[in-house]
Amino acid sequence: MSKIFISHERNDQKFVLSFKEKVLQNFNVWSMSDIRAGDNFEEKIKINIEESTSAILILTPEFFSSSYIMNKELPLLLENQQN
């Protein structure tokens, strides 16, 4: 089954959880809410981007202000889509 990676800023987590529950319930979806205490979050994000065939970006002002998203996640997402 294809996996969808949701890229979002931490403050949008409540919206993302609701979106996953109401719209994406029949899909294999991964987002930051799936990170557990003690997980290496950067490694989890990298692995799940690599395993994903699609991505949904939750575009908010905070998303564009996040240096982590702009400098780490987006380049990985673009690289994954080119491969």
Summary of the structure (lengths in Angstrom):
residues: 83
radius of gyration: 12.1
end to end distance: 18.3
largest distance: 32.6
contacts: 216
relative contact order: 0.24
helix: 58%
strand: 14%
